[in-house]
Amino acid sequence: MDKNMLSQRIASIQAEIGRLNSALYAMSTTDLQRYPDNYEVLSTDAALRCERIACRLRHLIYTTTSVRKEEYLTSAAVMQGVEIRYEDGLLEITLPCLLPKRQKRQSSEFLIDPIYAALSQYAKDHPMPQFRHCVVCFSHVYCHEQPERRVRDYDNLQLKQLLDVVSAFIMVDDSGLLCDAYNTTELGDADCTRIFVMAQGQFPGWLERRQNRLKSISDF
């Protein structure tokens, strides 16, 4: 990359940071109790700008340094707090956020790429299952201190992209003939998303045990 193009890319990121600062200032001067809708728009805009900035910086690193994409994204997954665990036939993936809306493409890149890298690294160090007939449960956990109107429709989330990433590592196929997908909404101490993958025969017992522990789990 020549010097002029590099300068343009950096200037574009700086401009985005300036707009982020403006959004943060507006958030700090908005009365959350009186104008919750305005605050929601401002905070969403600020969060998406952060993700856009992160994605642009990633691409700049890939094209101007010797840092490998896989290496960086594995570190990004650690920084984001992505956790993976496989035990007793159950794969559990925890994401430190709620899934973004379907149309937010850069949000998808910000989250999906590190998840793929984290799964790839985990698969190198741990035995992974290969499910033929399985159930995937997406548990959307909302902070109990926040208003209930934040709860989103399941059809407005990026579930398919996330399922595609997970299936590449542990499923023979993610078609409806071989993979059943379920969604639950729960309340917790902080926003997060948990994905559970298990053989179909495990699901009834797992669901019963989980319903006994979590009063807020959705009814299927």
C-alpha positions as CSV (number, residue, x, y, z in Angstrom):
1,M,0.0,0.0,0.0
2,D,1.5,3.4,-1.0
3,K,1.8,6.3,1.4
4,N,-1.1,8.3,0.0
5,M,-3.5,5.4,0.3
6,L,-2.4,4.6,3.8
7,S,-2.8,8.3,4.8
8,Q,-6.3,8.3,3.3
9,R,-7.3,5.1,5.3
10,I,-5.9,6.5,8.5
11,A,-7.7,9.8,7.9
12,S,-11.0,7.9,7.3
13,I,-10.6,6.1,10.6
14,Q,-9.8,9.4,12.4
15,A,-12.9,10.9,11.0
16,E,-15.0,8.0,12.2
17,I,-13.4,8.4,15.7
18,G,-14.5,12.0,15.6
19,R,-18.1,11.0,14.9
20,L,-17.9,8.5,17.7
21,N,-16.8,11.1,20.1
22,S,-19.7,13.3,19.0
23,A,-22.1,10.4,19.6
24,L,-20.6,9.7,23.0
25,Y,-20.9,13.4,24.0
26,A,-24.6,13.3,22.9
27,M,-25.1,10.2,25.0
28,S,-23.6,11.9,28.1
29,T,-25.9,14.9,27.7
30,T,-29.1,12.9,27.1
31,D,-31.5,12.2,29.9
32,L,-31.9,8.5,29.8
33,Q,-35.1,8.5,32.0
34,R,-36.9,11.2,30.0
35,Y,-35.7,10.3,26.5
36,P,-35.0,6.6,26.5
37,D,-35.7,6.2,22.7
38,N,-33.2,9.0,21.9
39,Y,-30.6,7.5,24.1
40,E,-31.1,4.1,22.5
41,V,-30.5,5.5,19.0
42,L,-27.4,7.4,20.2
43,S,-25.9,4.4,22.0
44,T,-26.6,2.0,19.1
45,D,-24.9,4.5,16.7
46,A,-21.9,4.8,19.0
47,A,-21.6,1.0,19.3
48,L,-21.8,0.4,15.6
49,R,-19.2,3.1,14.9
50,C,-16.8,1.3,17.3
51,E,-17.3,-1.9,15.4
52,R,-16.7,-0.1,12.1
53,I,-13.5,1.4,13.4
54,A,-12.3,-2.0,14.7
55,C,-13.0,-3.6,11.3
56,R,-11.2,-0.9,9.4
57,L,-8.2,-1.2,11.7
58,R,-8.2,-4.9,11.3
59,H,-8.0,-4.6,7.5
60,L,-5.3,-2.0,7.8
61,I,-3.2,-4.4,9.9
62,Y,-3.7,-7.2,7.5
63,T,-2.4,-5.1,4.5
64,T,0.4,-3.1,6.1
65,T,2.0,-5.4,8.7
66,S,3.3,-9.0,9.0
67,V,0.5,-9.9,11.5
68,R,-1.5,-12.9,10.1
69,K,-5.2,-12.5,10.0
70,E,-5.8,-15.8,11.9
71,E,-3.3,-14.8,14.6
72,Y,-4.9,-11.4,15.1
73,L,-8.5,-12.7,15.1
74,T,-7.6,-15.4,17.7
75,S,-6.4,-12.5,20.0
76,A,-9.5,-10.5,19.2
77,A,-11.7,-13.4,20.3
78,V,-9.8,-13.5,23.6
79,M,-10.2,-9.8,24.1
80,Q,-13.9,-10.0,23.3
81,G,-14.4,-12.7,25.8
82,V,-15.5,-15.6,23.5
83,E,-15.5,-18.8,25.5
84,I,-15.8,-22.4,24.2
85,R,-16.3,-25.6,26.2
86,Y,-17.0,-29.1,25.1
87,E,-17.9,-31.6,27.8
88,D,-20.1,-34.8,28.0
89,G,-21.3,-34.4,24.4
90,L,-22.4,-30.8,24.9
91,L,-20.6,-27.9,23.1
92,E,-21.2,-24.5,24.7
93,I,-20.1,-21.2,23.1
94,T,-20.5,-18.0,25.0
95,L,-20.4,-14.6,23.3
96,P,-20.1,-11.5,25.5
97,C,-22.9,-9.6,23.7
98,L,-26.3,-10.0,22.1
99,L,-26.4,-10.8,18.4
100,P,-26.6,-7.7,16.2
101,K,-29.5,-7.0,13.8
102,R,-29.4,-8.9,10.6
103,Q,-28.8,-5.9,8.3
104,K,-25.7,-4.7,10.2
105,R,-23.0,-6.2,8.0
106,Q,-20.0,-4.7,9.7
107,S,-21.4,-5.9,13.1
108,S,-21.4,-9.4,11.6
109,E,-17.7,-9.1,10.5
110,F,-16.7,-7.7,13.9
111,L,-18.2,-10.7,15.7
112,I,-18.2,-13.7,13.3
113,D,-14.6,-13.5,12.2
114,P,-13.2,-13.8,15.8
115,I,-15.6,-16.6,16.6
116,Y,-14.4,-18.6,13.6
117,A,-10.8,-18.1,14.7
118,A,-11.6,-19.1,18.3
119,L,-13.3,-22.3,17.1
120,S,-10.4,-23.1,14.8
121,Q,-7.9,-22.7,17.6
122,Y,-10.1,-24.7,20.0
123,A,-10.4,-27.5,17.5
124,K,-6.6,-27.7,17.2
125,D,-6.2,-28.2,21.0
126,H,-9.3,-30.2,21.9
127,P,-11.3,-33.2,20.5
128,M,-14.4,-31.9,18.7
129,P,-17.6,-33.8,18.0
130,Q,-19.1,-34.5,14.6
131,F,-22.8,-34.4,14.9
132,R,-25.0,-35.9,12.2
133,H,-28.4,-35.3,13.9
134,C,-28.2,-32.5,16.4
135,V,-30.0,-29.6,18.2
136,V,-28.7,-26.1,18.4
137,C,-30.1,-23.8,21.1
138,F,-29.5,-20.1,21.0
139,S,-29.9,-18.6,24.5
140,H,-30.3,-14.8,24.3
141,V,-29.5,-13.4,27.8
142,Y,-30.6,-9.9,28.6
143,C,-29.4,-7.9,31.6
144,H,-32.2,-7.9,34.2
145,E,-31.5,-4.3,35.1
146,Q,-32.4,-3.1,31.6
147,P,-35.9,-2.5,30.3
148,E,-37.8,-5.4,28.8
149,R,-38.5,-3.5,25.6
150,R,-34.9,-4.3,24.5
151,V,-35.9,-7.9,23.8
152,R,-35.7,-8.5,20.0
153,D,-37.5,-10.8,17.6
154,Y,-35.6,-14.0,16.8
155,D,-36.1,-13.4,13.1
156,N,-34.2,-10.1,13.3
157,L,-30.9,-11.7,14.4
158,Q,-27.9,-13.0,12.6
159,L,-28.5,-16.6,13.6
160,K,-27.9,-18.2,10.2
161,Q,-24.4,-16.7,9.9
162,L,-23.4,-17.9,13.3
163,L,-24.9,-21.4,12.7
164,D,-22.9,-21.6,9.4
165,V,-19.7,-20.9,11.3
166,V,-20.4,-23.4,14.1
167,S,-21.6,-26.1,11.7
168,A,-18.3,-26.0,9.7
169,F,-16.5,-27.4,12.7
170,I,-18.9,-29.9,14.3
171,M,-21.8,-30.8,11.9
172,V,-22.1,-33.1,9.0
173,D,-24.7,-30.7,7.6
174,D,-26.8,-27.9,9.1
175,S,-29.9,-28.6,6.9
176,G,-33.3,-28.8,8.6
177,L,-33.2,-32.6,8.1
178,L,-30.2,-33.0,10.3
179,C,-30.2,-29.9,12.6
180,D,-33.0,-28.5,14.8
181,A,-32.6,-24.9,16.0
182,Y,-34.3,-23.5,19.1
183,N,-34.2,-20.1,20.7
184,T,-34.7,-19.0,24.3
185,T,-34.8,-15.7,26.1
186,E,-33.4,-15.4,29.6
187,L,-32.5,-12.7,32.1
188,G,-29.0,-12.5,33.6
189,D,-26.5,-10.2,35.2
190,A,-25.2,-9.0,31.8
191,D,-26.0,-9.2,28.1
192,C,-24.6,-12.3,26.3
193,T,-25.4,-15.0,23.9
194,R,-24.9,-18.7,24.6
195,I,-25.0,-21.4,21.9
196,F,-25.5,-25.0,23.0
197,V,-25.0,-27.9,20.5
198,M,-25.9,-31.5,21.4
199,A,-27.2,-34.7,19.9
200,Q,-30.9,-34.8,19.4
201,G,-31.3,-37.5,22.1
202,Q,-29.7,-35.2,24.7
203,F,-32.0,-32.3,24.2
204,P,-35.1,-33.3,26.2
205,G,-33.1,-34.0,29.3
206,W,-31.0,-30.9,28.9
207,L,-34.0,-28.7,28.4
208,E,-35.8,-30.1,31.5
209,R,-32.8,-29.5,33.7
210,R,-32.3,-26.0,32.4
211,Q,-36.0,-25.1,32.8
212,N,-35.7,-26.2,36.4
213,R,-32.8,-23.8,37.0
214,L,-34.0,-20.8,35.0
215,K,-37.4,-19.5,35.6
216,S,-37.2,-17.0,32.8
217,I,-36.5,-19.5,30.0
218,S,-38.9,-19.3,27.1
219,D,-41.5,-22.0,26.5
220,F,-41.1,-23.8,23.2
